[in-house]
Every structure is written in C-alpha cells, then in structure tokens.
Amino acid sequence: MYSTQFCPYCVAARRLFDHYKLDYDDVAVDAQPDLRQQMMQESGRNTVPQIWIGDTHIGGCDELYSLHDNGKLDNFLYPST
C-alpha cells in the first residue's frame, strides 16, 4: 500500500488491515516525490492510499471497504488453492 502518514483514508485502510491482523507493506510517499511518481505509474492514480493485494490493484480505501462490506475481501486475502 502506498500511503501518507496522516491521510484519513490511509489510516482507515491500515485499521482494516490491522483488524484482519495482516502483515502489509506500507510505503510512505510523504515528501517522497520519486515514490509518489512510482505509485502513480503503477496505479494510474494520484491519490492515496493505493492498495494492492498480491499482484491485484484494489484501488483506494473506498474500494477496499467496498470489498469488505460486500464480503469479497476474503476472496483476495485467502484465495482458494
């Protein structure tokens, strides 16, 4: 996940990941124009957070919570083998 420290959407995404007790990479783009540029190239978006689960770009916090609210987040977190 690309994020900034105080963005309320980033905080909410972290809170949901913590609720699931997930380990996740949190790449801070605060004052890091090179990392923000990398995020924009990879996601095609300029807002934070930008979230990937595995190789799948989920999008931002709204998309993450939409998956959670619709019961579909578990499919990304725990894919069947």
Backbone as a printed PyTorch tensor [residue, N CA C, xyz], in Angstrom:
tensor([[[  0.8480,  -1.1630,   0.0000],
         [  0.0000,   0.0000,   0.0000],
         [  0.8950,   1.2270,   0.0000]],

        [[  0.5950,   2.1420,  -0.9030],
         [  1.2090,   3.4590,  -0.8700],
         [  0.2990,   4.3540,  -0.0390]],

        [[  0.8990,   5.1410,   0.8430],
         [  0.0830,   5.9610,   1.7270],
         [  0.8580,   7.1840,   2.1920]],

        [[  0.1470,   8.0230,   2.9350],
         [  0.7810,   9.0970,   3.6880],
         [  0.4040,   8.9030,   5.1500]],

        [[  1.1640,   9.5270,   6.0120],
         [  1.0030,   9.2670,   7.4400],
         [ -0.3460,   9.7130,   7.9910]],

        [[ -0.8010,  10.9010,   7.6120],
         [ -1.9780,  11.4620,   8.2770],
         [ -3.2500,  11.4520,   7.4300]],

        [[ -3.1920,  10.9320,   6.2400],
         [ -4.3810,  10.8460,   5.3910],
         [ -5.4310,   9.9800,   6.0990]],

        [[ -6.6600,  10.5010,   6.2880],
         [ -7.6710,   9.7090,   6.9980],
         [ -8.0490,   8.4240,   6.2680]],

        [[ -7.9670,   8.4260,   4.9500],
         [ -8.2720,   7.2070,   4.1940],
         [ -7.1660,   6.1700,   4.3750]],

        [[ -5.9300,   6.6340,   4.4670],
         [ -4.8140,   5.7220,   4.7190],
         [ -4.9360,   5.1170,   6.1160]],

        [[ -5.2930,   5.9440,   7.0770],
         [ -5.4860,   5.4680,   8.4520],
         [ -6.5990,   4.4190,   8.4870]],

        [[ -7.6860,   4.6660,   7.7730],
         [ -8.8050,   3.7130,   7.7430],
         [ -8.3900,   2.3970,   7.0850]],

        [[ -7.6060,   2.4620,   6.0240],
         [ -7.1360,   1.2380,   5.3690],
         [ -6.2390,   0.4490,   6.3110]],

        [[ -5.3270,   1.1440,   6.9870],
         [ -4.4660,   0.4650,   7.9620],
         [ -5.3000,  -0.1910,   9.0580]],

        [[ -6.3320,   0.5150,   9.5120],
         [ -7.1930,  -0.0110,  10.5640],
         [ -7.8570,  -1.3250,  10.1100]],

        [[ -8.3150,  -1.3690,   8.8750],
         [ -8.9500,  -2.5980,   8.3850],
         [ -7.9240,  -3.7220,   8.2730]],

        [[ -6.7310,  -3.4280,   7.7560],
         [ -5.6890,  -4.4570,   7.6850],
         [ -5.3120,  -4.9410,   9.0820]],

        [[ -5.2290,  -4.0170,  10.0320],
         [ -4.9160,  -4.4110,  11.4100],
         [ -6.0370,  -5.2640,  12.0040]],

        [[ -7.2900,  -4.9450,  11.6700],
         [ -8.4290,  -5.7490,  12.1240],
         [ -8.2820,  -7.1970,  11.6580]],

        [[ -7.8120,  -7.3680,  10.4260],
         [ -7.5890,  -8.7020,   9.8740],
         [ -6.2820,  -9.3120,  10.3650]],

        [[ -5.5010,  -8.5300,  11.1390],
         [ -4.1970,  -8.9780,  11.6420],
         [ -3.2640,  -9.3710,  10.4970]],

        [[ -3.2530,  -8.5350,   9.4650],
         [ -2.4310,  -8.7930,   8.2940],
         [ -1.0880,  -8.0890,   8.3960]],

        [[ -0.0740,  -8.7320,   7.8880],
         [  1.1900,  -8.0590,   7.6550],
         [  1.0720,  -7.3940,   6.2950]],

        [[  1.5060,  -6.1550,   6.1940],
         [  1.4090,  -5.4520,   4.9190],
         [  2.5410,  -4.4590,   4.8040]],

        [[  2.9210,  -4.1930,   3.5840],
         [  3.9300,  -3.1820,   3.3040],
         [  3.2210,  -1.8510,   3.1660]],

        [[  3.7070,  -0.8710,   3.8830],
         [  3.1390,   0.4720,   3.8550],
         [  4.2340,   1.4170,   3.3750]],

        [[  4.1500,   1.8100,   2.1240],
         [  5.1630,   2.6600,   1.5110],
         [  4.7140,   4.1100,   1.6290]],

        [[  5.4000,   4.8460,   2.4840],
         [  5.0420,   6.2390,   2.7310],
         [  5.5550,   7.1200,   1.5990]],

        [[  4.6550,   7.8750,   1.0070],
         [  5.0400,   8.7840,  -0.0760],
         [  5.0990,  10.2340,   0.3960]],

        [[  4.9500,  10.4560,   1.7130],
         [  5.0810,  11.8000,   2.2760],
         [  6.4490,  12.3620,   1.8830]],

        [[  6.4550,  13.5220,   1.2600],
         [  7.7080,  14.2010,   0.9150],
         [  8.6630,  13.2980,   0.1380]],

        [[  8.1220,  12.3530,  -0.6020],
         [  8.9190,  11.4310,  -1.4110],
         [  8.4110,  11.4720,  -2.8500]],

        [[  8.7520,  12.5270,  -3.6000],
         [  8.1960,  12.6590,  -4.9500],
         [  8.5270,  11.4850,  -5.8650]],

        [[  9.6760,  10.8580,  -5.6650],
         [ 10.0200,   9.7070,  -6.5010],
         [  9.1020,   8.5260,  -6.2250]],

        [[  8.7810,   8.2960,  -4.9400],
         [  7.8660,   7.2010,  -4.6070],
         [  6.4390,   7.5150,  -5.0420]],

        [[  6.0330,   8.7730,  -4.9110],
         [  4.6980,   9.1560,  -5.3760],
         [  4.5950,   8.9620,  -6.8870]],

        [[  5.6420,   9.3160,  -7.6110],
         [  5.6600,   9.1230,  -9.0650],
         [  5.5650,   7.6400,  -9.4020]],

        [[  6.2980,   6.8120,  -8.6670],
         [  6.2300,   5.3600,  -8.8650],
         [  4.8110,   4.8550,  -8.6290]],

        [[  4.1760,   5.3380,  -7.5540],
         [  2.8050,   4.9530,  -7.2440],
         [  1.8740,   5.3200,  -8.3940]],

        [[  2.0300,   6.5280,  -8.9150],
         [  1.1540,   6.9860,  -9.9950],
         [  1.3770,   6.1690, -11.2630]],

        [[  2.6140,   5.8050, -11.5420],
         [  2.8810,   4.9800, -12.7260],
         [  2.2780,   3.5960, -12.5690]],

        [[  2.3870,   3.0220, -11.3870],
         [  1.8840,   1.6690, -11.1680],
         [  0.3610,   1.6140, -11.0900]],

        [[ -0.2530,   2.6500, -10.5300],
         [ -1.6970,   2.6050, -10.2970],
         [ -2.5100,   3.3970, -11.3140]],

        [[ -1.8700,   4.3770, -11.9560],
         [ -2.6080,   5.2650, -12.8430],
         [ -3.4240,   6.2900, -12.0700]],

        [[ -3.1750,   6.4200, -10.7910],
         [ -3.9090,   7.3450,  -9.9280],
         [ -2.9150,   8.1950,  -9.1380]],

        [[ -3.3980,   9.3530,  -8.6610],
         [ -2.5030,  10.2270,  -7.9060],
         [ -2.9430,  10.4260,  -6.4600]],

        [[ -3.9130,   9.6580,  -6.0120],
         [ -4.4020,   9.7810,  -4.6360],
         [ -3.9120,   8.6160,  -3.7920]],

        [[ -3.8690,   8.8510,  -2.4960],
         [ -3.5070,   7.7910,  -1.5540],
         [ -4.7160,   7.4540,  -0.6990]],

        [[ -4.7900,   6.2420,  -0.2240],
         [ -3.8600,   5.1480,  -0.4530],
         [ -4.1050,   4.4830,  -1.8080]],

        [[ -3.1060,   3.8100,  -2.2910],
         [ -3.2420,   2.9020,  -3.4190],
         [ -2.8400,   1.5390,  -2.8990]],

        [[ -3.7330,   0.5770,  -3.0680],
         [ -3.6180,  -0.7000,  -2.3810],
         [ -3.5600,  -1.8480,  -3.3840]],

        [[ -2.6220,  -2.7370,  -3.1420],
         [ -2.5260,  -3.9860,  -3.8800],
         [ -2.6470,  -5.1240,  -2.8880]],

        [[ -3.3280,  -6.1580,  -3.3030],
         [ -3.3040,  -7.4170,  -2.5560],
         [ -2.7130,  -8.4360,  -3.5110]],

        [[ -1.5260,  -8.8870,  -3.1600],
         [ -0.7650,  -9.6870,  -4.1050],
         [ -0.4380,  -8.8230,  -5.3100]],

        [[ -0.7250,  -9.3340,  -6.4890],
         [ -0.4770,  -8.5850,  -7.7200],
         [ -1.6930,  -7.8030,  -8.1860]],

        [[ -2.7860,  -7.8600,  -7.4430],
         [ -4.0320,  -7.2250,  -7.8580],
         [ -4.1620,  -5.8360,  -7.2500]],

        [[ -4.3060,  -4.8420,  -8.1060],
         [ -4.5210,  -3.4740,  -7.6400],
         [ -5.9790,  -3.3520,  -7.2300]],

        [[ -6.1950,  -3.0900,  -5.9500],
         [ -7.5390,  -2.9620,  -5.4000],
         [ -8.0850,  -1.5670,  -5.6630]],

        [[ -7.2170,  -0.5770,  -5.5760],
         [ -7.6200,   0.8150,  -5.7070],
         [ -7.3540,   1.5260,  -4.3940]],

        [[ -8.2800,   2.3600,  -3.9850],
         [ -8.1160,   3.1340,  -2.7570],
         [ -8.9120,   2.5670,  -1.6030]],

        [[ -9.0500,   3.3820,  -0.5890],
         [ -9.7460,   2.9720,   0.6330],
         [-11.2080,   2.6380,   0.3680]],

        [[-11.8690,   3.4420,  -0.4680],
         [-13.2860,   3.1690,  -0.7570],
         [-13.4650,   1.8050,  -1.3910]],

        [[-12.5920,   1.4510,  -2.3160],
         [-12.6930,   0.1440,  -2.9690],
         [-12.3920,  -0.9770,  -1.9810]],

        [[-11.4120,  -0.7510,  -1.1040],
         [-11.0760,  -1.7500,  -0.0860],
         [-12.2690,  -2.0150,   0.8240]],

        [[-12.8820,  -0.9510,   1.3090],
         [-14.0280,  -1.1280,   2.2070],
         [-15.2450,  -1.6690,   1.4740]],

        [[-15.3950,  -1.3510,   0.2090],
         [-16.4920,  -1.9160,  -0.5750],
         [-16.3400,  -3.4380,  -0.6730]],

        [[-15.1140,  -3.8980,  -0.9340],
         [-14.8760,  -5.3440,  -0.9600],
         [-15.2040,  -5.9590,   0.3960]],

        [[-14.7800,  -5.2950,   1.4480],
         [-15.0530,  -5.7900,   2.8030],
         [-16.5600,  -5.8340,   3.0700]],

        [[-17.2480,  -4.7390,   2.7750],
         [-18.6880,  -4.6510,   3.0550],
         [-19.5000,  -5.6520,   2.2510]],

        [[-19.0090,  -5.9980,   1.0580],
         [-19.7220,  -6.9420,   0.1990],
         [-19.2780,  -8.3860,   0.4040]],

        [[-18.4190,  -8.6120,   1.4020],
         [-17.9770,  -9.9710,   1.6990],
         [-17.0080, -10.5400,   0.6930]],

        [[-16.3900,  -9.6970,  -0.1140],
         [-15.4890, -10.1840,  -1.1600],
         [-14.0130, -10.0240,  -0.8140]],

        [[-13.7060,  -9.3220,   0.2580],
         [-12.3090,  -9.1030,   0.5970],
         [-11.6030, -10.4010,   0.9430]],

        [[-12.2990, -11.2940,   1.6220],
         [-11.6990, -12.5840,   1.9760],
         [-11.2290, -13.3470,   0.7440]],

        [[-11.9190, -13.1870,  -0.3940],
         [-11.5020, -13.8610,  -1.6240],
         [-10.1140, -13.4120,  -2.0580]],

        [[ -9.7790, -12.1510,  -1.8020],
         [ -8.4590, -11.6350,  -2.1470],
         [ -7.4270, -12.0200,  -1.0960]],

        [[ -7.8420, -11.9890,   0.1650],
         [ -6.9030, -12.2560,   1.2500],
         [ -6.5930, -13.7430,   1.3990]],

        [[ -7.5880, -14.5750,   1.1500],
         [ -7.4240, -16.0130,   1.3470],
         [ -7.9090, -16.7570,   0.1050]],

        [[ -7.1760, -16.6150,  -1.0070],
         [ -7.6280, -17.2860,  -2.2370],
         [ -7.6100, -18.8050,  -2.0710]],

        [[ -8.5710, -19.4430,  -2.6860],
         [ -8.6290, -20.9040,  -2.6130],
         [ -7.4680, -21.4730,  -3.4270]],

        [[ -6.9750, -22.5710,  -2.9850],
         [ -5.8390, -23.1850,  -3.6640],
         [ -6.2610, -24.4010,  -4.4170]]])
